[in-house]
Amino acid sequence: MLSSIGIPGLILILVIALIIYGPSKLPEIGRAFGNTLKEFKKSTNDLISNEKEEEP
């Protein structure tokens, strides 16, 4: 997903986010995004491990 955006696209997204939210909100947004990804990864790993346990 992110590989199709490229570096210029990421820089543009960061600049737009900086303009919209300001520098004080960006760490909070980044932290929330990181926590969301961590929870998603944990849930995915739990589903995969439960699926492997159910196979005989």
mmCIF entry with sequence, helices, sheets and N, C-alpha, C, O atoms, coordinates in Angstrom:
data_MODEL
# 
_entry.id   MODEL 
# 
_entity.id                         1 
_entity.type                       polymer 
_entity.pdbx_number_of_molecules   1 
# 
_entity_poly.entity_id                      1 
_entity_poly.type                           'polypeptide(L)' 
_entity_poly.nstd_linkage                   no 
_entity_poly.nstd_monomer                   no 
_entity_poly.pdbx_seq_one_letter_code       MLSSIGIPGLILILVIALIIYGPSKLPEIGRAFGNTLKEFKKSTNDLISNEKEEEP 
_entity_poly.pdbx_seq_one_letter_code_can   MLSSIGIPGLILILVIALIIYGPSKLPEIGRAFGNTLKEFKKSTNDLISNEKEEEP 
_entity_poly.pdbx_strand_id                 A 
# 
loop_
_entity_poly_seq.entity_id 
_entity_poly_seq.num 
_entity_poly_seq.mon_id 
_entity_poly_seq.hetero 
1 1  MET n 
1 2  LEU n 
1 3  SER n 
1 4  SER n 
1 5  ILE n 
1 6  GLY n 
1 7  ILE n 
1 8  PRO n 
1 9  GLY n 
1 10 LEU n 
1 11 ILE n 
1 12 LEU n 
1 13 ILE n 
1 14 LEU n 
1 15 VAL n 
1 16 ILE n 
1 17 ALA n 
1 18 LEU n 
1 19 ILE n 
1 20 ILE n 
1 21 TYR n 
1 22 GLY n 
1 23 PRO n 
1 24 SER n 
1 25 LYS n 
1 26 LEU n 
1 27 PRO n 
1 28 GLU n 
1 29 ILE n 
1 30 GLY n 
1 31 ARG n 
1 32 ALA n 
1 33 PHE n 
1 34 GLY n 
1 35 ASN n 
1 36 THR n 
1 37 LEU n 
1 38 LYS n 
1 39 GLU n 
1 40 PHE n 
1 41 LYS n 
1 42 LYS n 
1 43 SER n 
1 44 THR n 
1 45 ASN n 
1 46 ASP n 
1 47 LEU n 
1 48 ILE n 
1 49 SER n 
1 50 ASN n 
1 51 GLU n 
1 52 LYS n 
1 53 GLU n 
1 54 GLU n 
1 55 GLU n 
1 56 PRO n 
# 
_struct_asym.id          A 
_struct_asym.entity_id   1 
# 
loop_
_struct_conf.conf_type_id 
_struct_conf.id 
_struct_conf.pdbx_PDB_helix_id 
_struct_conf.beg_label_comp_id 
_struct_conf.beg_label_asym_id 
_struct_conf.beg_label_seq_id 
_struct_conf.pdbx_beg_PDB_ins_code 
_struct_conf.end_label_comp_id 
_struct_conf.end_label_asym_id 
_struct_conf.end_label_seq_id 
_struct_conf.pdbx_end_PDB_ins_code 
_struct_conf.beg_auth_comp_id 
_struct_conf.beg_auth_asym_id 
_struct_conf.beg_auth_seq_id 
_struct_conf.end_auth_comp_id 
_struct_conf.end_auth_asym_id 
_struct_conf.end_auth_seq_id 
_struct_conf.pdbx_PDB_helix_class 
_struct_conf.details 
_struct_conf.pdbx_PDB_helix_length 
HELX_P HELX_P1 AA1 LEU A 2  ? SER A 4  ? LEU A 2  SER A 4  5 ? 3  
HELX_P HELX_P2 AA2 GLY A 6  ? TYR A 21 ? GLY A 6  TYR A 21 1 ? 16 
HELX_P HELX_P3 AA3 LEU A 26 ? GLU A 54 ? LEU A 26 GLU A 54 1 ? 29 
# 
_struct_conf_type.id          HELX_P 
_struct_conf_type.criteria    ? 
_struct_conf_type.reference   ? 
# 
loop_
_atom_site.group_PDB 
_atom_site.id 
_atom_site.type_symbol 
_atom_site.label_atom_id 
_atom_site.label_alt_id 
_atom_site.label_comp_id 
_atom_site.label_asym_id 
_atom_site.label_entity_id 
_atom_site.label_seq_id 
_atom_site.pdbx_PDB_ins_code 
_atom_site.Cartn_x 
_atom_site.Cartn_y 
_atom_site.Cartn_z 
_atom_site.occupancy 
_atom_site.B_iso_or_equiv 
_atom_site.pdbx_formal_charge 
_atom_site.auth_seq_id 
_atom_site.auth_comp_id 
_atom_site.auth_asym_id 
_atom_site.auth_atom_id 
_atom_site.pdbx_PDB_model_num 
ATOM 1   N N  . MET A 1 1  ? 0.816  -1.182  0.000  1.00 0.00 ? 1  MET A N  1 
ATOM 2   C CA . MET A 1 1  ? 0.000  0.000   0.000  1.00 0.00 ? 1  MET A CA 1 
ATOM 3   C C  . MET A 1 1  ? 0.865  1.254   0.000  1.00 0.00 ? 1  MET A C  1 
ATOM 4   O O  . MET A 1 1  ? 0.707  2.115   -0.865 1.00 0.00 ? 1  MET A O  1 
ATOM 5   N N  . LEU A 1 2  ? 1.776  1.363   0.960  1.00 0.00 ? 2  LEU A N  1 
ATOM 6   C CA . LEU A 1 2  ? 2.607  2.555   1.052  1.00 0.00 ? 2  LEU A CA 1 
ATOM 7   C C  . LEU A 1 2  ? 3.686  2.594   -0.021 1.00 0.00 ? 2  LEU A C  1 
ATOM 8   O O  . LEU A 1 2  ? 4.219  3.664   -0.316 1.00 0.00 ? 2  LEU A O  1 
ATOM 9   N N  . SER A 1 3  ? 4.015  1.457   -0.607 1.00 0.00 ? 3  SER A N  1 
ATOM 10  C CA . SER A 1 3  ? 5.067  1.450   -1.615 1.00 0.00 ? 3  SER A CA 1 
ATOM 11  C C  . SER A 1 3  ? 4.637  2.182   -2.881 1.00 0.00 ? 3  SER A C  1 
ATOM 12  O O  . SER A 1 3  ? 5.491  2.660   -3.629 1.00 0.00 ? 3  SER A O  1 
ATOM 13  N N  . SER A 1 4  ? 3.351  2.279   -3.136 1.00 0.00 ? 4  SER A N  1 
ATOM 14  C CA . SER A 1 4  ? 2.882  2.974   -4.329 1.00 0.00 ? 4  SER A CA 1 
ATOM 15  C C  . SER A 1 4  ? 2.827  4.485   -4.141 1.00 0.00 ? 4  SER A C  1 
ATOM 16  O O  . SER A 1 4  ? 2.728  5.220   -5.123 1.00 0.00 ? 4  SER A O  1 
ATOM 17  N N  . ILE A 1 5  ? 2.889  4.959   -2.910 1.00 0.00 ? 5  ILE A N  1 
ATOM 18  C CA . ILE A 1 5  ? 2.840  6.398   -2.641 1.00 0.00 ? 5  ILE A CA 1 
ATOM 19  C C  . ILE A 1 5  ? 4.177  7.046   -2.969 1.00 0.00 ? 5  ILE A C  1 
ATOM 20  O O  . ILE A 1 5  ? 4.211  8.058   -3.670 1.00 0.00 ? 5  ILE A O  1 
ATOM 21  N N  . GLY A 1 6  ? 5.265  6.493   -2.486 1.00 0.00 ? 6  GLY A N  1 
ATOM 22  C CA . GLY A 1 6  ? 6.584  7.044   -2.739 1.00 0.00 ? 6  GLY A CA 1 
ATOM 23  C C  . GLY A 1 6  ? 6.946  8.134   -1.753 1.00 0.00 ? 6  GLY A C  1 
ATOM 24  O O  . GLY A 1 6  ? 6.111  8.607   -0.982 1.00 0.00 ? 6  GLY A O  1 
ATOM 25  N N  . ILE A 1 7  ? 8.201  8.519   -1.794 1.00 0.00 ? 7  ILE A N  1 
ATOM 26  C CA . ILE A 1 7  ? 8.717  9.532   -0.880 1.00 0.00 ? 7  ILE A CA 1 
ATOM 27  C C  . ILE A 1 7  ? 8.073  10.906  -1.117 1.00 0.00 ? 7  ILE A C  1 
ATOM 28  O O  . ILE A 1 7  ? 7.668  11.549  -0.149 1.00 0.00 ? 7  ILE A O  1 
ATOM 29  N N  . PRO A 1 8  ? 7.962  11.378  -2.365 1.00 0.00 ? 8  PRO A N  1 
ATOM 30  C CA . PRO A 1 8  ? 7.324  12.687  -2.554 1.00 0.00 ? 8  PRO A CA 1 
ATOM 31  C C  . PRO A 1 8  ? 5.881  12.726  -2.050 1.00 0.00 ? 8  PRO A C  1 
ATOM 32  O O  . PRO A 1 8  ? 5.443  13.742  -1.511 1.00 0.00 ? 8  PRO A O  1 
ATOM 33  N N  . GLY A 1 9  ? 5.158  11.655  -2.215 1.00 0.00 ? 9  GLY A N  1 
ATOM 34  C CA . GLY A 1 9  ? 3.784  11.596  -1.721 1.00 0.00 ? 9  GLY A CA 1 
ATOM 35  C C  . GLY A 1 9  ? 3.717  11.644  -0.209 1.00 0.00 ? 9  GLY A C  1 
ATOM 36  O O  . GLY A 1 9  ? 2.857  12.320  0.355  1.00 0.00 ? 9  GLY A O  1 
ATOM 37  N N  . LEU A 1 10 ? 4.623  10.930  0.455  1.00 0.00 ? 10 LEU A N  1 
ATOM 38  C CA . LEU A 1 10 ? 4.657  10.963  1.921  1.00 0.00 ? 10 LEU A CA 1 
ATOM 39  C C  . LEU A 1 10 ? 5.007  12.351  2.430  1.00 0.00 ? 10 LEU A C  1 
ATOM 40  O O  . LEU A 1 10 ? 4.423  12.824  3.405  1.00 0.00 ? 10 LEU A O  1 
ATOM 41  N N  . ILE A 1 11 ? 5.958  13.005  1.775  1.00 0.00 ? 11 ILE A N  1 
ATOM 42  C CA . ILE A 1 11 ? 6.333  14.362  2.186  1.00 0.00 ? 11 ILE A CA 1 
ATOM 43  C C  . ILE A 1 11 ? 5.143  15.300  2.018  1.00 0.00 ? 11 ILE A C  1 
ATOM 44  O O  . ILE A 1 11 ? 4.885  16.136  2.884  1.00 0.00 ? 11 ILE A O  1 
ATOM 45  N N  . LEU A 1 12 ? 4.425  15.167  0.918  1.00 0.00 ? 12 LEU A N  1 
ATOM 46  C CA . LEU A 1 12 ? 3.255  16.007  0.686  1.00 0.00 ? 12 LEU A CA 1 
ATOM 47  C C  . LEU A 1 12 ? 2.184  15.772  1.749  1.00 0.00 ? 12 LEU A C  1 
ATOM 48  O O  . LEU A 1 12 ? 1.584  16.728  2.242  1.00 0.00 ? 12 LEU A O  1 
ATOM 49  N N  . ILE A 1 13 ? 1.942  14.532  2.101  1.00 0.00 ? 13 ILE A N  1 
ATOM 50  C CA . ILE A 1 13 ? 0.958  14.206  3.134  1.00 0.00 ? 13 ILE A CA 1 
ATOM 51  C C  . ILE A 1 13 ? 1.378  14.794  4.476  1.00 0.00 ? 13 ILE A C  1 
ATOM 52  O O  . ILE A 1 13 ? 0.544  15.339  5.199  1.00 0.00 ? 13 ILE A O  1 
ATOM 53  N N  . LEU A 1 14 ? 2.662  14.690  4.818  1.00 0.00 ? 14 LEU A N  1 
ATOM 54  C CA . LEU A 1 14 ? 3.139  15.247  6.078  1.00 0.00 ? 14 LEU A CA 1 
ATOM 55  C C  . LEU A 1 14 ? 3.025  16.765  6.114  1.00 0.00 ? 14 LEU A C  1 
ATOM 56  O O  . LEU A 1 14 ? 2.668  17.334  7.146  1.00 0.00 ? 14 LEU A O  1 
ATOM 57  N N  . VAL A 1 15 ? 3.324  17.424  4.999  1.00 0.00 ? 15 VAL A N  1 
ATOM 58  C CA . VAL A 1 15 ? 3.211  18.884  4.944  1.00 0.00 ? 15 VAL A CA 1 
ATOM 59  C C  . VAL A 1 15 ? 1.757  19.316  5.101  1.00 0.00 ? 15 VAL A C  1 
ATOM 60  O O  . VAL A 1 15 ? 1.465  20.273  5.818  1.00 0.00 ? 15 VAL A O  1 
ATOM 61  N N  . ILE A 1 16 ? 0.852  18.618  4.437  1.00 0.00 ? 16 ILE A N  1 
ATOM 62  C CA . ILE A 1 16 ? -0.572 18.949  4.551  1.00 0.00 ? 16 ILE A CA 1 
ATOM 63  C C  . ILE A 1 16 ? -1.061 18.721  5.983  1.00 0.00 ? 16 ILE A C  1 
ATOM 64  O O  . ILE A 1 16 ? -1.811 19.536  6.521  1.00 0.00 ? 16 ILE A O  1 
ATOM 65  N N  . ALA A 1 17 ? -0.639 17.617  6.598  1.00 0.00 ? 17 ALA A N  1 
ATOM 66  C CA . ALA A 1 17 ? -1.031 17.347  7.983  1.00 0.00 ? 17 ALA A CA 1 
ATOM 67  C C  . ALA A 1 17 ? -0.466 18.408  8.916  1.00 0.00 ? 17 ALA A C  1 
ATOM 68  O O  . ALA A 1 17 ? -1.134 18.814  9.866  1.00 0.00 ? 17 ALA A O  1 
ATOM 69  N N  . LEU A 1 18 ? 0.758  18.860  8.656  1.00 0.00 ? 18 LEU A N  1 
ATOM 70  C CA . LEU A 1 18 ? 1.358  19.901  9.482  1.00 0.00 ? 18 LEU A CA 1 
ATOM 71  C C  . LEU A 1 18 ? 0.584  21.206  9.359  1.00 0.00 ? 18 LEU A C  1 
ATOM 72  O O  . LEU A 1 18 ? 0.383  21.909  10.350 1.00 0.00 ? 18 LEU A O  1 
ATOM 73  N N  . ILE A 1 19 ? 0.154  21.529  8.154  1.00 0.00 ? 19 ILE A N  1 
ATOM 74  C CA . ILE A 1 19 ? -0.620 22.764  7.943  1.00 0.00 ? 19 ILE A CA 1 
ATOM 75  C C  . ILE A 1 19 ? -1.989 22.668  8.616  1.00 0.00 ? 19 ILE A C  1 
ATOM 76  O O  . ILE A 1 19 ? -2.440 23.626  9.242  1.00 0.00 ? 19 ILE A O  1 
ATOM 77  N N  . ILE A 1 20 ? -2.646 21.523  8.490  1.00 0.00 ? 20 ILE A N  1 
ATOM 78  C CA . ILE A 1 20 ? -4.002 21.377  9.029  1.00 0.00 ? 20 ILE A CA 1 
ATOM 79  C C  . ILE A 1 20 ? -4.004 21.292  10.557 1.00 0.00 ? 20 ILE A C  1 
ATOM 80  O O  . ILE A 1 20 ? -4.769 21.994  11.218 1.00 0.00 ? 20 ILE A O  1 
ATOM 81  N N  . TYR A 1 21 ? -3.150 20.435  11.115 1.00 0.00 ? 21 TYR A N  1 
ATOM 82  C CA . TYR A 1 21 ? -3.208 20.160  12.549 1.00 0.00 ? 21 TYR A CA 1 
ATOM 83  C C  . TYR A 1 21 ? -2.211 20.958  13.378 1.00 0.00 ? 21 TYR A C  1 
ATOM 84  O O  . TYR A 1 21 ? -2.400 21.107  14.585 1.00 0.00 ? 21 TYR A O  1 
ATOM 85  N N  . GLY A 1 22 ? -1.175 21.464  12.766 1.00 0.00 ? 22 GLY A N  1 
ATOM 86  C CA . GLY A 1 22 ? -0.163 22.208  13.506 1.00 0.00 ? 22 GLY A CA 1 
ATOM 87  C C  . GLY A 1 22 ? 0.859  21.274  14.129 1.00 0.00 ? 22 GLY A C  1 
ATOM 88  O O  . GLY A 1 22 ? 0.604  20.078  14.268 1.00 0.00 ? 22 GLY A O  1 
ATOM 89  N N  . PRO A 1 23 ? 2.007  21.806  14.504 1.00 0.00 ? 23 PRO A N  1 
ATOM 90  C CA . PRO A 1 23 ? 3.093  20.967  15.019 1.00 0.00 ? 23 PRO A CA 1 
ATOM 91  C C  . PRO A 1 23 ? 2.807  20.339  16.381 1.00 0.00 ? 23 PRO A C  1 
ATOM 92  O O  . PRO A 1 23 ? 3.399  19.312  16.713 1.00 0.00 ? 23 PRO A O  1 
ATOM 93  N N  . SER A 1 24 ? 1.924  20.924  17.169 1.00 0.00 ? 24 SER A N  1 
ATOM 94  C CA . SER A 1 24 ? 1.674  20.370  18.501 1.00 0.00 ? 24 SER A CA 1 
ATOM 95  C C  . SER A 1 24 ? 0.810  19.118  18.457 1.00 0.00 ? 24 SER A C  1 
ATOM 96  O O  . SER A 1 24 ? 0.900  18.286  19.360 1.00 0.00 ? 24 SER A O  1 
ATOM 97  N N  . LYS A 1 25 ? -0.021 18.959  17.436 1.00 0.00 ? 25 LYS A N  1 
ATOM 98  C CA . LYS A 1 25 ? -0.920 17.809  17.358 1.00 0.00 ? 25 LYS A CA 1 
ATOM 99  C C  . LYS A 1 25 ? -0.307 16.618  16.629 1.00 0.00 ? 25 LYS A C  1 
ATOM 100 O O  . LYS A 1 25 ? -0.779 15.493  16.798 1.00 0.00 ? 25 LYS A O  1 
ATOM 101 N N  . LEU A 1 26 ? 0.732  16.835  15.824 1.00 0.00 ? 26 LEU A N  1 
ATOM 102 C CA . LEU A 1 26 ? 1.288  15.731  15.037 1.00 0.00 ? 26 LEU A CA 1 
ATOM 103 C C  . LEU A 1 26 ? 1.813  14.570  15.884 1.00 0.00 ? 26 LEU A C  1 
ATOM 104 O O  . LEU A 1 26 ? 1.570  13.421  15.515 1.00 0.00 ? 26 LEU A O  1 
ATOM 105 N N  . PRO A 1 27 ? 2.522  14.802  17.002 1.00 0.00 ? 27 PRO A N  1 
ATOM 106 C CA . PRO A 1 27 ? 2.947  13.652  17.814 1.00 0.00 ? 27 PRO A CA 1 
ATOM 107 C C  . PRO A 1 27 ? 1.773  12.837  18.357 1.00 0.00 ? 27 PRO A C  1 
ATOM 108 O O  . PRO A 1 27 ? 1.845  11.610  18.427 1.00 0.00 ? 27 PRO A O  1 
ATOM 109 N N  . GLU A 1 28 ? 0.697  13.521  18.739 1.00 0.00 ? 28 GLU A N  1 
ATOM 110 C CA . GLU A 1 28 ? -0.485 12.809  19.230 1.00 0.00 ? 28 GLU A CA 1 
ATOM 111 C C  . GLU A 1 28 ? -1.110 11.964  18.128 1.00 0.00 ? 28 GLU A C  1 
ATOM 112 O O  . GLU A 1 28 ? -1.508 10.823  18.365 1.00 0.00 ? 28 GLU A O  1 
ATOM 113 N N  . ILE A 1 29 ? -1.198 12.518  16.931 1.00 0.00 ? 29 ILE A N  1 
ATOM 114 C CA . ILE A 1 29 ? -1.772 11.795  15.796 1.00 0.00 ? 29 ILE A CA 1 
ATOM 115 C C  . ILE A 1 29 ? -0.901 10.598  15.443 1.00 0.00 ? 29 ILE A C  1 
ATOM 116 O O  . ILE A 1 29 ? -1.406 9.505   15.191 1.00 0.00 ? 29 ILE A O  1 
ATOM 117 N N  . GLY A 1 30 ? 0.410  10.812  15.427 1.00 0.00 ? 30 GLY A N  1 
ATOM 118 C CA . GLY A 1 30 ? 1.337  9.709   15.133 1.00 0.00 ? 30 GLY A CA 1 
ATOM 119 C C  . GLY A 1 30 ? 1.253  8.604   16.162 1.00 0.00 ? 30 GLY A C  1 
ATOM 120 O O  . GLY A 1 30 ? 1.281  7.424   15.812 1.00 0.00 ? 30 GLY A O  1 
ATOM 121 N N  . ARG A 1 31 ? 1.151  8.975   17.434 1.00 0.00 ? 31 ARG A N  1 
ATOM 122 C CA . ARG A 1 31 ? 1.036  7.989   18.506 1.00 0.00 ? 31 ARG A CA 1 
ATOM 123 C C  . ARG A 1 31 ? -0.254 7.192   18.374 1.00 0.00 ? 31 ARG A C  1 
ATOM 124 O O  . ARG A 1 31 ? -0.250 5.973   18.544 1.00 0.00 ? 31 ARG A O  1 
ATOM 125 N N  . ALA A 1 32 ? -1.353 7.865   18.073 1.00 0.00 ? 32 ALA A N  1 
ATOM 126 C CA . ALA A 1 32 ? -2.633 7.177   17.906 1.00 0.00 ? 32 ALA A CA 1 
ATOM 127 C C  . ALA A 1 32 ? -2.590 6.234   16.708 1.00 0.00 ? 32 ALA A C  1 
ATOM 128 O O  . ALA A 1 32 ? -3.110 5.120   16.764 1.00 0.00 ? 32 ALA A O  1 
ATOM 129 N N  . PHE A 1 33 ? -1.960 6.694   15.618 1.00 0.00 ? 33 PHE A N  1 
ATOM 130 C CA . PHE A 1 33 ? -1.839 5.842   14.428 1.00 0.00 ? 33 PHE A CA 1 
ATOM 131 C C  . PHE A 1 33 ? -0.981 4.613   14.730 1.00 0.00 ? 33 PHE A C  1 
ATOM 132 O O  . PHE A 1 33 ? -1.302 3.505   14.300 1.00 0.00 ? 33 PHE A O  1 
ATOM 133 N N  . GLY A 1 34 ? 0.106  4.812   15.467 1.00 0.00 ? 34 GLY A N  1 
ATOM 134 C CA . GLY A 1 34 ? 0.972  3.690   15.844 1.00 0.00 ? 34 GLY A CA 1 
ATOM 135 C C  . GLY A 1 34 ? 0.256  2.691   16.732 1.00 0.00 ? 34 GLY A C  1 
ATOM 136 O O  . GLY A 1 34 ? 0.402  1.482   16.554 1.00 0.00 ? 34 GLY A O  1 
ATOM 137 N N  . ASN A 1 35 ? -0.517 3.188   17.689 1.00 0.00 ? 35 ASN A N  1 
ATOM 138 C CA . ASN A 1 35 ? -1.280 2.289   18.563 1.00 0.00 ? 35 ASN A CA 1 
ATOM 139 C C  . ASN A 1 35 ? -2.323 1.514   17.772 1.00 0.00 ? 35 ASN A C  1 
ATOM 140 O O  . ASN A 1 35 ? -2.562 0.336   18.037 1.00 0.00 ? 35 ASN A O  1 
ATOM 141 N N  . THR A 1 36 ? -2.938 2.168   16.812 1.00 0.00 ? 36 THR A N  1 
ATOM 142 C CA . THR A 1 36 ? -3.930 1.492   15.972 1.00 0.00 ? 36 THR A CA 1 
ATOM 143 C C  . THR A 1 36 ? -3.287 0.369   15.175 1.00 0.00 ? 36 THR A C  1 
ATOM 144 O O  . THR A 1 36 ? -3.828 -0.734  15.096 1.00 0.00 ? 36 THR A O  1 
ATOM 145 N N  . LEU A 1 37 ? -2.128 0.652   14.582 1.00 0.00 ? 37 LEU A N  1 
ATOM 146 C CA . LEU A 1 37 ? -1.427 -0.382  13.824 1.00 0.00 ? 37 LEU A CA 1 
ATOM 147 C C  . LEU A 1 37 ? -0.979 -1.530  14.720 1.00 0.00 ? 37 LEU A C  1 
ATOM 148 O O  . LEU A 1 37 ? -1.036 -2.693  14.320 1.00 0.00 ? 37 LEU A O  1 
ATOM 149 N N  . LYS A 1 38 ? -0.530 -1.204  15.940 1.00 0.00 ? 38 LYS A N  1 
ATOM 150 C CA . LYS A 1 38 ? -0.092 -2.244  16.875 1.00 0.00 ? 38 LYS A CA 1 
ATOM 151 C C  . LYS A 1 38 ? -1.254 -3.157  17.253 1.00 0.00 ? 38 LYS A C  1 
ATOM 152 O O  . LYS A 1 38 ? -1.100 -4.377  17.291 1.00 0.00 ? 38 LYS A O  1 
ATOM 153 N N  . GLU A 1 39 ? -2.411 -2.570  17.532 1.00 0.00 ? 39 GLU A N  1 
ATOM 154 C CA . GLU A 1 39 ? -3.590 -3.367  17.880 1.00 0.00 ? 39 GLU A CA 1 
ATOM 155 C C  . GLU A 1 39 ? -4.061 -4.214  16.702 1.00 0.00 ? 39 GLU A C  1 
ATOM 156 O O  . GLU A 1 39 ? -4.463 -5.363  16.880 1.00 0.00 ? 39 GLU A O  1 
ATOM 157 N N  . PHE A 1 40 ? -4.011 -3.648  15.503 1.00 0.00 ? 40 PHE A N  1 
ATOM 158 C CA . PHE A 1 40 ? -4.401 -4.401  14.310 1.00 0.00 ? 40 PHE A CA 1 
ATOM 159 C C  . PHE A 1 40 ? -3.474 -5.593  14.105 1.00 0.00 ? 40 PHE A C  1 
ATOM 160 O O  . PHE A 1 40 ? -3.930 -6.700  13.816 1.00 0.00 ? 40 PHE A O  1 
ATOM 161 N N  . LYS A 1 41 ? -2.171 -5.362  14.255 1.00 0.00 ? 41 LYS A N  1 
ATOM 162 C CA . LYS A 1 41 ? -1.201 -6.444  14.087 1.00 0.00 ? 41 LYS A CA 1 
ATOM 163 C C  . LYS A 1 41 ? -1.403 -7.524  15.149 1.00 0.00 ? 41 LYS A C  1 
ATOM 164 O O  . LYS A 1 41 ? -1.323 -8.716  14.851 1.00 0.00 ? 41 LYS A O  1 
ATOM 165 N N  . LYS A 1 42 ? -1.664 -7.105  16.386 1.00 0.00 ? 42 LYS A N  1 
ATOM 166 C CA . LYS A 1 42 ? -1.892 -8.060  17.464 1.00 0.00 ? 42 LYS A CA 1 
ATOM 167 C C  . LYS A 1 42 ? -3.129 -8.907  17.187 1.00 0.00 ? 42 LYS A C  1 
ATOM 168 O O  . LYS A 1 42 ? -3.111 -10.124 17.375 1.00 0.00 ? 42 LYS A O  1 
ATOM 169 N N  . SER A 1 43 ? -4.207 -8.256  16.739 1.00 0.00 ? 43 SER A N  1 
ATOM 170 C CA . SER A 1 43 ? -5.440 -8.985  16.429 1.00 0.00 ? 43 SER A CA 1 
ATOM 171 C C  . SER A 1 43 ? -5.229 -9.958  15.279 1.00 0.00 ? 43 SER A C  1 
ATOM 172 O O  . SER A 1 43 ? -5.720 -11.087 15.313 1.00 0.00 ? 43 SER A O  1 
ATOM 173 N N  . THR A 1 44 ? -4.507 -9.522  14.272 1.00 0.00 ? 44 THR A N  1 
ATOM 174 C CA . THR A 1 44 ? -4.224 -10.390 13.133 1.00 0.00 ? 44 THR A CA 1 
ATOM 175 C C  . THR A 1 44 ? -3.410 -11.601 13.562 1.00 0.00 ? 44 THR A C  1 
ATOM 176 O O  . THR A 1 44 ? -3.703 -12.725 13.156 1.00 0.00 ? 44 THR A O  1 
ATOM 177 N N  . ASN A 1 45 ? -2.386 -11.375 14.384 1.00 0.00 ? 45 ASN A N  1 
ATOM 178 C CA . ASN A 1 45 ? -1.563 -12.488 14.864 1.00 0.00 ? 45 ASN A CA 1 
ATOM 179 C C  . ASN A 1 45 ? -2.379 -13.432 15.739 1.00 0.00 ? 45 ASN A C  1 
ATOM 180 O O  . ASN A 1 45 ? -2.184 -14.646 15.674 1.00 0.00 ? 45 ASN A O  1 
ATOM 181 N N  . ASP A 1 46 ? -3.279 -12.909 16.547 1.00 0.00 ? 46 ASP A N  1 
ATOM 182 C CA . ASP A 1 46 ? -4.140 -13.755 17.373 1.00 0.00 ? 46 ASP A CA 1 
ATOM 183 C C  . ASP A 1 46 ? -5.044 -14.621 16.505 1.00 0.00 ? 46 ASP A C  1 
ATOM 184 O O  . ASP A 1 46 ? -5.221 -15.808 16.781 1.00 0.00 ? 46 ASP A O  1 
ATOM 185 N N  . LEU A 1 47 ? -5.614 -14.035 15.459 1.00 0.00 ? 47 LEU A N  1 
ATOM 186 C CA . LEU A 1 47 ? -6.470 -14.812 14.561 1.00 0.00 ? 47 LEU A CA 1 
ATOM 187 C C  . LEU A 1 47 ? -5.686 -15.910 13.857 1.00 0.00 ? 47 LEU A C  1 
ATOM 188 O O  . LEU A 1 47 ? -6.171 -17.031 13.709 1.00 0.00 ? 47 LEU A O  1 
ATOM 189 N N  . ILE A 1 48 ? -4.488 -15.588 13.429 1.00 0.00 ? 48 ILE A N  1 
ATOM 190 C CA . ILE A 1 48 ? -3.657 -16.588 12.743 1.00 0.00 ? 48 ILE A CA 1 
ATOM 191 C C  . ILE A 1 48 ? -3.266 -17.712 13.689 1.00 0.00 ? 48 ILE A C  1 
ATOM 192 O O  . ILE A 1 48 ? -3.320 -18.884 13.316 1.00 0.00 ? 48 ILE A O  1 
ATOM 193 N N  . SER A 1 49 ? -2.871 -17.367 14.912 1.00 0.00 ? 49 SER A N  1 
ATOM 194 C CA . SER A 1 49 ? -2.475 -18.402 15.875 1.00 0.00 ? 49 SER A CA 1 
ATOM 195 C C  . SER A 1 49 ? -3.671 -19.259 16.278 1.00 0.00 ? 49 SER A C  1 
ATOM 196 O O  . SER A 1 49 ? -3.521 -20.468 16.455 1.00 0.00 ? 49 SER A O  1 
ATOM 197 N N  . ASN A 1 50 ? -4.852 -18.664 16.427 1.00 0.00 ? 50 ASN A N  1 
ATOM 198 C CA . ASN A 1 50 ? -6.042 -19.450 16.758 1.00 0.00 ? 50 ASN A CA 1 
ATOM 199 C C  . ASN A 1 50 ? -6.415 -20.386 15.614 1.00 0.00 ? 50 ASN A C  1 
ATOM 200 O O  . ASN A 1 50 ? -6.868 -21.508 15.843 1.00 0.00 ? 50 ASN A O  1 
ATOM 201 N N  . GLU A 1 51 ? -6.225 -19.925 14.400 1.00 0.00 ? 51 GLU A N  1 
ATOM 202 C CA . GLU A 1 51 ? -6.533 -20.754 13.240 1.00 0.00 ? 51 GLU A CA 1 
ATOM 203 C C  . GLU A 1 51 ? -5.571 -21.949 13.170 1.00 0.00 ? 51 GLU A C  1 
ATOM 204 O O  . GLU A 1 51 ? -5.988 -23.060 12.841 1.00 0.00 ? 51 GLU A O  1 
ATOM 205 N N  . LYS A 1 52 ? -4.304 -21.728 13.474 1.00 0.00 ? 52 LYS A N  1 
ATOM 206 C CA . LYS A 1 52 ? -3.323 -22.807 13.445 1.00 0.00 ? 52 LYS A CA 1 
ATOM 207 C C  . LYS A 1 52 ? -3.586 -23.816 14.559 1.00 0.00 ? 52 LYS A C  1 
ATOM 208 O O  . LYS A 1 52 ? -3.368 -25.012 14.364 1.00 0.00 ? 52 LYS A O  1 
ATOM 209 N N  . GLU A 1 53 ? -4.050 -23.360 15.722 1.00 0.00 ? 53 GLU A N  1 
ATOM 210 C CA . GLU A 1 53 ? -4.354 -24.262 16.827 1.00 0.00 ? 53 GLU A CA 1 
ATOM 211 C C  . GLU A 1 53 ? -5.542 -25.150 16.521 1.00 0.00 ? 53 GLU A C  1 
ATOM 212 O O  . GLU A 1 53 ? -5.597 -26.283 16.998 1.00 0.00 ? 53 GLU A O  1 
ATOM 213 N N  . GLU A 1 54 ? -6.487 -24.669 15.744 1.00 0.00 ? 54 GLU A N  1 
ATOM 214 C CA . GLU A 1 54 ? -7.694 -25.441 15.443 1.00 0.00 ? 54 GLU A CA 1 
ATOM 215 C C  . GLU A 1 54 ? -7.435 -26.520 14.398 1.00 0.00 ? 54 GLU A C  1 
ATOM 216 O O  . GLU A 1 54 ? -8.180 -27.497 14.329 1.00 0.00 ? 54 GLU A O  1 
ATOM 217 N N  . GLU A 1 55 ? -6.395 -26.363 13.586 1.00 0.00 ? 55 GLU A N  1 
ATOM 218 C CA . GLU A 1 55 ? -6.105 -27.386 12.572 1.00 0.00 ? 55 GLU A CA 1 
ATOM 219 C C  . GLU A 1 55 ? -5.555 -28.621 13.252 1.00 0.00 ? 55 GLU A C  1 
ATOM 220 O O  . GLU A 1 55 ? -4.731 -28.511 14.160 1.00 0.00 ? 55 GLU A O  1 
ATOM 221 N N  . PRO A 1 56 ? -6.005 -29.818 12.821 1.00 0.00 ? 56 PRO A N  1 
ATOM 222 C CA . PRO A 1 56 ? -5.515 -31.063 13.442 1.00 0.00 ? 56 PRO A CA 1 
ATOM 223 C C  . PRO A 1 56 ? -4.127 -31.430 12.990 1.00 0.00 ? 56 PRO A C  1 
ATOM 224 O O  . PRO A 1 56 ? -3.585 -32.446 13.425 1.00 0.00 ? 56 PRO A O  1 
# 
